[in-house]
């Protein structure tokens, strides 16, 4: 049987329903080439694949066609300029969450913050938020103390490995939200579960850990817990920033106001959706 060329393999992946970019990244992965080598594929579209590479690419394509996230298949995800290792123990970091990171950085570098602020990332998962904050501030010549918290020991293992690989010093605690956390922080950031348990969109997320996605009938259960617990862990003037669903901004702003936060506001993601809401604890 004739072996396919690069171009023919990509065409076959298209018939399986794969997006062209996904197919290209999977083929590069099968070829043991970096993800930024797409130009190589164009220059070598008539190269014939070995049987081993062709079979590997077909297996990867079938996994993607079944709905498995690309990041789980290739084992990494780019987030805020970092390459994070991910697998089925953690959610795949989303570009939307970069809004939360940028807001955090804006506050941490604003006048009035101490020279070495304390930051808490609740529900760290792969460590995406905590690592992006620590890396960005280090690059800016700023110091910071970051504590990453997750209820899942498996998730913390992934986050610790990412921190080790990126040579970033973070502290880690296993805790259900703030239950095991002590001390005060200048900023608490969290991307908690916020999907309603009956949301039909969950059917498309079957490969990701359900406990990191759903939060009760209205998707607000964990957001309520965090908003209620955070005041006891914030310095006067400290901030709580929360990522939430596309239609939850008003409800989250009300939660923050009810618990005594001031300057309650929301920030929009690149799609123009109110993706994060936050407030400042009274000074």
C-alpha positions, 0 to 999 in steps of 0.5 A: 500500500502506498504511504500518504504524503503530508498533503494527503494525510492532512486531506484525510484528516479533513474528511474526519472533520478536523480543522486544518490547524488542528490537523497540522499540529497533530501531524507535526506532533506525529513527526516529532517537530515543534508546533511552530514548524507549520511552514515546514509542512507547506514546504514538504507537502509532497514528502511521503510519510513513513508507515509509523508516522502515518499510523501515529497521525491517524491514531491522533486524528481519530482521538481529536475527531472523537472530541478529545482536546488537542492539548491533551493529545499533544500534552501542552497548551500555550497560555499567556506566553507560557507553554504549560503541560496539561493532561486529563487531570486538569482543565485546558487553560482557555484564552478567556482566562488571560483577561483575569491574568492581565487584570491581576497584573494591572492591579499588582503593578499599580501604585499602592501595592507593596514591594512584594505582594501576596497573591492567591490563585484559587483552583489553580488546575495546571497552575496557569494563572499563578504561573503567568502572574509569577512569570510576568512580574519576574520579567518586569523585575518585580517580586511576588509571593504566589500561593496556588490552591486546588482541592485536587492532588492530581491537579497540584501535581501538574501545577508543581511540575509546570512550576519546576519546568518553568523555574518559578517558585510558587507555594502549593496547598491542597484545600477546598477553596480557602478552608486550609488557607491561612494569612492575608493576601493583597490579591485573590484570583480565581477561575472556579467552576461556573457551568450549571449542572444541567447546561447542554454545553457539558456534552462537548466537555466530556474529556475534561474533569467534571468537578472543575466545570460544574457548580450547582443548578445555576453555576454560582455555588463555588463563586458564592463560597469564594465571595463569602470566604475571601474577606477573611483572607484579604488585606484592607484594600486587597482585591478579589477577581473572579472569572465567570460565565458569559451571562453571570457578570451581573449576578457576580457583581451583586454577590461581591456588593452583598459581601461588602466589596467596593469598586465592584466592576467587570472586565471584558475578554477579547470577544467583548464578553464580560468575563471577569468581575472583581471588587476591593475590600475596604481599606 
